[in-house]
Amino acid sequence: MADFNYYFRVRYGECDAQSVVFNARYADYVDITMTEYFRVFYGGFENLITQGYETQVVNLNISWKSSARFDDVIHGTVEIKKIGNSSFTCQVHLTQQQSKKPIASADITYVCVDSSSFEKKAVPQSLREAFDAPIQPITINHAGDVL
């Protein structure tokens, strides 16, 4: 697992009347965390597109541990769980930055497809190698705080 740390702040519009993050927003948080992770270790999803690939999410399972609230700073991390023939599964962990309290974890599975026909395609070798290659520890801070 790469030492990848992504920080972002819960915005008012993501919360319900009780100032708790609305459940559907967690899928957004997982997607944003994965997008930032992918940018760091592979140069972004655009790198796949230039090779004739796209990815599609085929499964997303979120397990909630506690509630995130308005103005919380959330810490996201990513683990690669499985690389199959045409798909790969990652686990995203979200914690409250200050208390270190787990908020949610999500398993997300992507399938690689041809960028023109959208038919399944084997995970490209360059992506397999990127998953295995070490990267320097990195922190991306979209929270606006000094961490």
MDTraj code that builds the backbone (N, CA, C; nanometers):
import mdtraj as md
import numpy as np

residues = "MET ALA ASP PHE ASN TYR TYR PHE ARG VAL ARG TYR GLY GLU CYS ASP ALA GLN SER VAL VAL PHE ASN ALA ARG TYR ALA ASP TYR VAL ASP ILE THR MET THR GLU TYR PHE ARG VAL PHE TYR GLY GLY PHE GLU ASN LEU ILE THR GLN GLY TYR GLU THR GLN VAL VAL ASN LEU ASN ILE SER TRP LYS SER SER ALA ARG PHE ASP ASP VAL ILE HIS GLY THR VAL GLU ILE LYS LYS ILE GLY ASN SER SER PHE THR CYS GLN VAL HIS LEU THR GLN GLN GLN SER LYS LYS PRO ILE ALA SER ALA ASP ILE THR TYR VAL CYS VAL ASP SER SER SER PHE GLU LYS LYS ALA VAL PRO GLN SER LEU ARG GLU ALA PHE ASP ALA PRO ILE GLN PRO ILE THR ILE ASN HIS ALA GLY ASP VAL LEU".split()
xyz = np.array([
    [0.0843, -0.1182, 0.0000],
    [0.0000, 0.0000, 0.0000],
    [0.0884, 0.1239, 0.0000],
    [0.0590, 0.2149, -0.0870],
    [0.1332, 0.3399, -0.0936],
    [0.0953, 0.4275, 0.0256],
    [0.1871, 0.5114, 0.0653],
    [0.1615, 0.6050, 0.1734],
    [0.0933, 0.7277, 0.1141],
    [-0.0376, 0.7153, 0.0916],
    [-0.1175, 0.8190, 0.0276],
    [-0.2164, 0.8728, 0.1290],
    [-0.2147, 1.0027, 0.1494],
    [-0.3040, 1.0673, 0.2455],
    [-0.3763, 1.1820, 0.1776],
    [-0.5080, 1.1745, 0.1768],
    [-0.5903, 1.2774, 0.1136],
    [-0.6808, 1.3388, 0.2195],
    [-0.6757, 1.4702, 0.2327],
    [-0.7562, 1.5422, 0.3317],
    [-0.8531, 1.6362, 0.2611],
    [-0.9780, 1.6358, 0.3069],
    [-1.0790, 1.7270, 0.2537],
    [-1.1760, 1.7632, 0.3657],
    [-1.2459, 1.8725, 0.3472],
    [-1.3373, 1.9229, 0.4498],
    [-1.4826, 1.9000, 0.4079],
    [-1.5663, 1.8604, 0.5039],
    [-1.7095, 1.8434, 0.4794],
    [-1.7720, 1.9821, 0.4616],
    [-1.8399, 1.9987, 0.3498],
    [-1.9046, 2.1261, 0.3204],
    [-2.0515, 2.1239, 0.3619],
    [-2.1055, 2.2406, 0.3858],
    [-2.2424, 2.2558, 0.4339],
    [-2.3434, 2.1853, 0.3430],
    [-2.3284, 2.1988, 0.2131],
    [-2.4230, 2.1408, 0.1178],
    [-2.4215, 1.9891, 0.1126],
    [-2.3256, 1.9255, 0.1793],
    [-2.3168, 1.7792, 0.1812],
    [-2.3901, 1.7194, 0.3019],
    [-2.4478, 1.8066, 0.3847],
    [-2.5074, 1.7624, 0.5117],
    [-2.6590, 1.7720, 0.5091],
    [-2.7209, 1.6938, 0.5986],
    [-2.8653, 1.7007, 0.6172],
    [-2.8978, 1.8075, 0.7226],
    [-3.0217, 1.8131, 0.7650],
    [-3.0648, 1.9159, 0.8600],
    [-2.9978, 1.9043, 0.9966],
    [-2.9426, 1.7886, 1.0296],
    [-2.8746, 1.7679, 1.1573],
    [-2.7245, 1.7935, 1.1473],
    [-2.6790, 1.8489, 1.0361],
    [-2.5368, 1.8770, 1.0099],
    [-2.4533, 1.7504, 0.9998],
    [-2.5180, 1.6386, 0.9643],
    [-2.4511, 1.5102, 0.9429],
    [-2.4437, 1.4877, 0.7920],
    [-2.3327, 1.4323, 0.7462],
    [-2.3166, 1.4075, 0.6030],
    [-2.4262, 1.3128, 0.5544],
    [-2.4942, 1.3529, 0.4479],
    [-2.5983, 1.2715, 0.3855],
    [-2.5333, 1.1469, 0.3264],
    [-2.5976, 1.0315, 0.3436],
    [-2.5348, 0.9032, 0.3082],
    [-2.4854, 0.8949, 0.1642],
    [-2.5542, 0.9538, 0.0698],
    [-2.5129, 0.9446, -0.0707],
    [-2.3814, 1.0175, -0.0975],
    [-2.3452, 1.1122, -0.0137],
    [-2.2204, 1.1879, -0.0335],
    [-2.0964, 1.1015, -0.0132],
    [-2.1087, 0.9926, 0.0626],
    [-1.9926, 0.9067, 0.0860],
    [-1.9417, 0.8448, -0.0439],
    [-2.0318, 0.8156, -0.1370],
    [-1.9880, 0.7647, -0.2677],
    [-1.9052, 0.8715, -0.3396],
    [-1.9456, 0.9990, -0.3262],
    [-1.8656, 1.1083, -0.3824],
    [-1.7275, 1.1124, -0.3173],
    [-1.7230, 1.0962, -0.1857],
    [-1.5950, 1.1008, -0.1138],
    [-1.5020, 0.9879, -0.1603],
    [-1.5583, 0.8705, -0.1809],
    [-1.4785, 0.7572, -0.2292],
    [-1.4257, 0.7884, -0.3691],
    [-1.5117, 0.8394, -0.4553],
    [-1.4717, 0.8708, -0.5919],
    [-1.3627, 0.9772, -0.5950],
    [-1.3766, 1.0824, -0.5172],
    [-1.2765, 1.1889, -0.5143],
    [-1.1436, 1.1356, -0.4615],
    [-1.1486, 1.0546, -0.3566],
    [-1.0257, 0.9972, -0.3010],
    [-0.9567, 0.9091, -0.4046],
    [-1.0330, 0.8252, -0.4749],
    [-0.9744, 0.7392, -0.5775],
    [-0.9175, 0.8211, -0.6937],
    [-0.9846, 0.9270, -0.7326],
    [-0.9356, 1.0113, -0.8415],
    [-0.8010, 1.0729, -0.8047],
    [-0.7897, 1.1234, -0.6829],
    [-0.6630, 1.1831, -0.6387],
    [-0.5539, 1.0762, -0.6275],
    [-0.5897, 0.9592, -0.5765],
    [-0.4937, 0.8495, -0.5664],
    [-0.4437, 0.8091, -0.7047],
    [-0.5372, 0.7928, -0.7972],
    [-0.5021, 0.7499, -0.9326],
    [-0.4105, 0.8522, -0.9988],
    [-0.4359, 0.9802, -0.9730],
    [-0.3529, 1.0863, -1.0302],
    [-0.2082, 1.0735, -0.9814],
    [-0.1911, 1.0386, -0.8533],
    [-0.0578, 1.0282, -0.7937],
    [0.0183, 0.9077, -0.8472],
    [-0.0459, 0.7908, -0.8463],
    [0.0324, 0.6712, -0.8775],
    [0.0327, 0.6335, -1.0253],
    [-0.0573, 0.6933, -1.1056],
    [-0.0631, 0.6537, -1.2465],
    [-0.0728, 0.7720, -1.3431],
    [-0.0699, 0.8919, -1.2920],
    [-0.0824, 1.0077, -1.3794],
    [-0.2257, 1.0414, -1.4147],
    [-0.3206, 0.9823, -1.3447],
    [-0.4620, 1.0108, -1.3660],
    [-0.5295, 0.9135, -1.4608],
    [-0.6612, 0.9176, -1.4594],
    [-0.7392, 0.8317, -1.5479],
    [-0.7144, 0.8668, -1.6944],
    [-0.6729, 0.9907, -1.7206],
    [-0.6436, 1.0324, -1.8577],
    [-0.5331, 0.9475, -1.9194],
    [-0.4410, 0.9005, -1.8360],
    [-0.3327, 0.8145, -1.8845],
    [-0.3890, 0.6857, -1.9451],
    [-0.4934, 0.6323, -1.8854],
    [-0.5580, 0.5135, -1.9421],
    [-0.6267, 0.5455, -2.0747],
    [-0.6928, 0.6593, -2.0783],
    [-0.7671, 0.6974, -2.1988],
    [-0.6734, 0.7092, -2.3182],
    [-0.5553, 0.7647, -2.2968],
    [-0.4592, 0.7772, -2.4081],
    [-0.4112, 0.6417, -2.4575],
    [-0.4298, 0.5363, -2.3751],
    [-0.3916, 0.4008, -2.4154],
    [-0.5102, 0.3216, -2.4712],
    [-0.6271, 0.3872, -2.4827],
    [-0.7443, 0.3203, -2.5374],
    [-0.8294, 0.2493, -2.4330],
    [-0.8121, 0.2846, -2.3063],
    [-0.8873, 0.2226, -2.1970],
    [-0.9747, 0.3259, -2.1267],
    [-1.0791, 0.2760, -2.0642],
    [-1.1602, 0.3500, -1.9678],
    [-1.1791, 0.2569, -1.8491],
    [-1.2272, 0.3109, -1.7386],
    [-1.2682, 0.2262, -1.6267],
    [-1.4140, 0.2562, -1.5958],
    [-1.4828, 0.1550, -1.5499],
    [-1.6206, 0.1706, -1.5045],
    [-1.6331, 0.1061, -1.3675],
    [-1.7003, 0.1747, -1.2760],
    [-1.7258, 0.1163, -1.1448],
    [-1.8369, 0.0133, -1.1615],
    [-1.8090, -0.1098, -1.1176],
    [-1.9088, -0.2156, -1.1277],
    [-1.9596, -0.2593, -0.9903],
    [-1.8913, -0.2164, -0.8858],
    [-1.9372, -0.2505, -0.7510],
    [-1.8821, -0.1478, -0.6531],
    [-1.9677, -0.1013, -0.5620],
    [-1.9274, -0.0093, -0.4563],
    [-2.0052, -0.0463, -0.3313],
    [-1.9329, -0.0887, -0.2286],
    [-1.9946, -0.1241, -0.1004],
    [-1.9338, -0.0374, 0.0072],
    [-2.0207, 0.0356, 0.0781],
    [-1.9757, 0.1256, 0.1833],
    [-2.0233, 0.0720, 0.3178],
    [-1.9312, 0.0681, 0.4137],
    [-1.9640, 0.0303, 0.5512],
    [-1.9399, 0.1520, 0.6401],
    [-2.0443, 0.1979, 0.7066],
    [-2.0344, 0.3150, 0.7921],
    [-1.9963, 0.2746, 0.9336],
    [-1.9073, 0.3514, 0.9925],
    [-1.8626, 0.3281, 1.1305],
    [-1.9170, 0.4363, 1.2235],
    [-1.9184, 0.5615, 1.1759],
    [-1.9709, 0.6743, 1.2523],
    [-2.0059, 0.7852, 1.1528],
    [-2.0592, 0.8928, 1.2019],
    [-2.1034, 1.0014, 1.1147],
    [-1.9974, 1.1088, 1.1001],
    [-1.9851, 1.1582, 0.9781],
    [-1.9071, 1.2794, 0.9553],
    [-2.0037, 1.3964, 0.9652],
    [-1.9518, 1.5095, 1.0091],
    [-2.0351, 1.6276, 1.0312],
    [-1.9787, 1.7478, 0.9576],
    [-2.0633, 1.8472, 0.9450],
    [-2.0242, 1.9714, 0.8805],
    [-1.8935, 2.0242, 0.9390],
    [-1.8026, 2.0604, 0.8514],
    [-1.6725, 2.1203, 0.8815],
    [-1.5671, 2.0217, 0.9324],
    [-1.6015, 1.8926, 0.9457],
    [-1.4990, 1.7928, 0.9796],
    [-1.3953, 1.7883, 0.8678],
    [-1.2716, 1.7616, 0.9049],
    [-1.1683, 1.7312, 0.8062],
    [-1.1581, 1.5794, 0.7998],
    [-1.1727, 1.5250, 0.6802],
    [-1.1724, 1.3813, 0.6583],
    [-1.0377, 1.3407, 0.5985],
    [-0.9843, 1.2311, 0.6475],
    [-0.8580, 1.1749, 0.5988],
    [-0.8919, 1.0489, 0.5195],
    [-0.8554, 1.0470, 0.3922],
    [-0.8799, 0.9320, 0.3067],
    [-0.7508, 0.8605, 0.2720],
    [-0.7543, 0.7278, 0.2759],
    [-0.6425, 0.6445, 0.2325],
    [-0.6960, 0.5362, 0.1402],
    [-0.6054, 0.4737, 0.0634],
    [-0.6452, 0.3724, -0.0343],
    [-0.5563, 0.2506, -0.0202],
    [-0.6184, 0.1336, -0.0290],
    [-0.5468, 0.0052, -0.0332],
    [-0.5892, -0.0689, -0.1593],
    [-0.4942, -0.1289, -0.2287],
    [-0.5265, -0.2154, -0.3426],
    [-0.5555, -0.3537, -0.2845],
    [-0.6748, -0.4056, -0.3097],
    [-0.7148, -0.5345, -0.2528],
    [-0.6952, -0.6504, -0.3500],
    [-0.7265, -0.6276, -0.4789],
    [-0.7209, -0.7390, -0.5743],
    [-0.7072, -0.6839, -0.7155],
    [-0.6232, -0.7499, -0.7938],
    [-0.6124, -0.7187, -0.9357],
    [-0.6479, -0.8457, -1.0110],
    [-0.7567, -0.8402, -1.0848],
    [-0.8015, -0.9562, -1.1611],
    [-0.7588, -0.9451, -1.3064],
    [-0.8269, -1.0195, -1.3933],
    [-0.7961, -1.0158, -1.5356],
    [-0.8367, -0.8822, -1.5973],
    [-0.9621, -0.8420, -1.5762],
    [-1.0101, -0.7168, -1.6359],
    [-1.0550, -0.6156, -1.5307],
    [-1.0401, -0.6498, -1.4034],
    [-1.0880, -0.5598, -1.2982],
    [-0.9858, -0.5471, -1.1856],
    [-1.0068, -0.4451, -1.1035],
    [-0.9270, -0.4283, -0.9823],
    [-1.0161, -0.3706, -0.8735],
    [-0.9871, -0.4102, -0.7498],
    [-1.0662, -0.3673, -0.6340],
    [-0.9762, -0.2941, -0.5364],
    [-1.0251, -0.1805, -0.4899],
    [-0.9538, -0.1000, -0.3921],
    [-1.0425, -0.0820, -0.2692],
    [-0.9790, -0.0535, -0.1570],
    [-1.0530, -0.0209, -0.0351],
    [-1.0133, 0.1198, 0.0068],
    [-1.1135, 0.2027, 0.0264],
    [-1.0933, 0.3408, 0.0701],
    [-1.1340, 0.3486, 0.2171],
    [-1.0461, 0.4073, 0.2977],
    [-1.0729, 0.4279, 0.4403],
    [-1.0890, 0.5768, 0.4644],
    [-1.1970, 0.6141, 0.5318],
    [-1.2230, 0.7535, 0.5667],
    [-1.2279, 0.7663, 0.7186],
    [-1.1472, 0.8569, 0.7726],
    [-1.1457, 0.8803, 0.9176],
    [-1.1570, 1.0291, 0.9440],
    [-1.2046, 1.0621, 1.0632],
    [-1.2098, 1.2006, 1.1065],
    [-1.0686, 1.2392, 1.1465],
    [-1.0124, 1.3420, 1.0845],
    [-0.8711, 1.3734, 1.0994],
    [-0.8320, 1.4034, 1.2442],
    [-0.9080, 1.4856, 1.3126],
    [-0.8673, 1.5279, 1.4455],
    [-0.8754, 1.4150, 1.5480],
    [-0.9864, 1.3413, 1.5481],
    [-1.0061, 1.2362, 1.6493],
    [-0.9500, 1.1010, 1.6062],
    [-0.9211, 1.0854, 1.4773],
    [-0.8765, 0.9579, 1.4176],
    [-0.9875, 0.8518, 1.4214],
    [-1.1088, 0.8934, 1.4450],
    [-1.2232, 0.8022, 1.4528],
    [-1.2620, 0.7542, 1.3124],
    [-1.2725, 0.6218, 1.2932],
    [-1.3152, 0.5703, 1.1621],
    [-1.4573, 0.6173, 1.1289],
    [-1.4753, 0.6622, 1.0069],
    [-1.6072, 0.7069, 0.9613],
    [-1.6690, 0.6032, 0.8685],
    [-1.5921, 0.5603, 0.7688],
    [-1.6448, 0.4627, 0.6726],
    [-1.5291, 0.3968, 0.5989],
    [-1.5587, 0.2789, 0.5470],
    [-1.4670, 0.2144, 0.4535],
    [-1.5509, 0.1665, 0.3357],
    [-1.4885, 0.1628, 0.2198],
    [-1.5617, 0.1241, 0.0995],
    [-1.4744, 0.0361, 0.0121],
    [-1.5333, -0.0692, -0.0406],
    [-1.4694, -0.1505, -0.1437],
    [-1.5265, -0.1042, -0.2769],
    [-1.4366, -0.0708, -0.3686],
    [-1.4794, -0.0234, -0.5002],
    [-1.4080, -0.1060, -0.6064],
    [-1.4854, -0.1621, -0.6993],
    [-1.4301, -0.2443, -0.8063],
    [-1.4516, -0.1744, -0.9399],
    [-1.3422, -0.1618, -1.0122],
    [-1.3429, -0.1042, -1.1466],
    [-1.3178, -0.2153, -1.2472],
    [-1.3827, -0.2056, -1.3632],
    [-1.3511, -0.2948, -1.4743],
    [-1.2904, -0.2092, -1.5848],
    [-1.1877, -0.2619, -1.6491],
    [-1.1254, -0.1936, -1.7622],
    [-1.2029, -0.2276, -1.8887],
    [-1.2286, -0.1253, -1.9684],
    [-1.3015, -0.1438, -2.0932],
    [-1.2317, -0.0677, -2.2049],
    [-1.2590, -0.1089, -2.3272],
    [-1.2098, -0.0395, -2.4448],
    [-1.2776, 0.0978, -2.4507],
    [-1.1991, 0.2030, -2.4763],
    [-1.2551, 0.3389, -2.4735],
    [-1.3505, 0.3671, -2.5890],
    [-1.3503, 0.2852, -2.6932],
    [-1.4427, 0.3047, -2.8049],
    [-1.5661, 0.2167, -2.7939],
    [-1.5435, 0.0871, -2.7728],
    [-1.6546, -0.0087, -2.7732],
    [-1.7135, -0.0327, -2.6344],
    [-1.6400, 0.0034, -2.5297],
    [-1.6775, -0.0207, -2.3900],
    [-1.6919, -0.1692, -2.3569],
    [-1.6233, -0.2536, -2.4364],
    [-1.6174, -0.3960, -2.4043],
    [-1.5028, -0.4192, -2.3078],
    [-1.5197, -0.5202, -2.2212],
    [-1.4160, -0.5518, -2.1233],
    [-1.2826, -0.5761, -2.1902],
    [-1.1780, -0.5328, -2.1216],
    [-1.0419, -0.5488, -2.1698],
    [-0.9548, -0.5855, -2.0505],
    [-0.8499, -0.6595, -2.0733],
    [-0.7583, -0.6958, -1.9642],
    [-0.6952, -0.5700, -1.9052],
    [-0.6708, -0.5735, -1.7751],
    [-0.6010, -0.4637, -1.7087],
    [-0.4667, -0.4460, -1.7796],
    [-0.4349, -0.3258, -1.8247],
    [-0.3089, -0.3083, -1.8978],
    [-0.1870, -0.3347, -1.8088],
    [-0.0822, -0.3855, -1.8712],
    [0.0401, -0.4168, -1.7977],
    [0.0968, -0.2940, -1.7270],
    [0.0870, -0.1783, -1.7913],
    [0.1394, -0.0556, -1.7291],
    [0.0667, -0.0234, -1.5993],
    [-0.0618, -0.0532, -1.5922],
    [-0.1379, -0.0302, -1.4695],
    [-0.1003, -0.1330, -1.3632],
    [-0.0851, -0.2576, -1.4032],
    [-0.0400, -0.3610, -1.3082],
    [0.0943, -0.3226, -1.2466],
    [0.1857, -0.2760, -1.3305],
    [0.3175, -0.2358, -1.2811],
    [0.3078, -0.1159, -1.1884],
    [0.2190, -0.0220, -1.2210],
    [0.2018, 0.0960, -1.1360],
    [0.1469, 0.0574, -0.9988],
    [0.0553, -0.0401, -0.9952],
    [0.0024, -0.0855, -0.8662],
    [0.1135, -0.1430, -0.7785],
    [0.2110, -0.2077, -0.8406],
    [0.3195, -0.2722, -0.7663],
    [0.4366, -0.1798, -0.7347],
    [0.4505, -0.0718, -0.8090],
    [0.5670, 0.0157, -0.7926],
    [0.5537, 0.1015, -0.6660],
    [0.6625, 0.1181, -0.5936],
    [0.6565, 0.2061, -0.4768],
    [0.6452, 0.3520, -0.5206],
    [0.5697, 0.4295, -0.4437],
    [0.5651, 0.5735, -0.4680],
    [0.6093, 0.6426, -0.3400],
    [0.6561, 0.7624, -0.3558],
    [0.6956, 0.8405, -0.2391],
    [0.5712, 0.8738, -0.1574],
    [0.5852, 0.8795, -0.0246],
    [0.4705, 0.9223, 0.0569],
    [0.4210, 1.0587, 0.0091],
    [0.2896, 1.0730, 0.0032],
    [0.2321, 1.1986, -0.0444],
    [0.1094, 1.2350, 0.0367],
    [0.0921, 1.3639, 0.0577],
    [-0.0267, 1.4171, 0.1229],
    [-0.0869, 1.5221, 0.0320],
    [-0.2143, 1.5089, 0.0055],
    [-0.2897, 1.6083, -0.0703],
    [-0.3895, 1.6692, 0.0271],
    [-0.3832, 1.8006, 0.0416],
    [-0.4663, 1.8687, 0.1404],
    [-0.5626, 1.9644, 0.0708],
    [-0.6874, 1.9215, 0.0581],
    [-0.7921, 2.0074, 0.0065],
    [-0.8797, 2.0610, 0.1200],
    [-0.8342, 2.0420, 0.2429],
    [-0.9111, 2.0848, 0.3594],
    [-0.8890, 2.2305, 0.3946],
    [-0.7788, 2.2878, 0.3488],
    [-0.7505, 2.4263, 0.3802],
    [-0.6821, 2.4466, 0.5140],
    [-0.6443, 2.3387, 0.5799],
    [-0.5762, 2.3466, 0.7091],
    [-0.4292, 2.3142, 0.6928],
    [-0.3503, 2.3610, 0.7852],
    [-0.2120, 2.3160, 0.7960],
    [-0.2176, 2.1904, 0.8806],
    [-0.1701, 2.0799, 0.8260],
    [-0.1797, 1.9522, 0.8963],
    [-0.0486, 1.9169, 0.9622],
])
top = md.Topology()
chain = top.add_chain()
for i, resn in enumerate(residues, 1):
    res = top.add_residue(resn, chain, resSeq=i)
    for name in ("N", "CA", "C"):
        top.add_atom(name, md.element.get_by_symbol(name[0]), res)
traj = md.Trajectory(xyz[None], top)
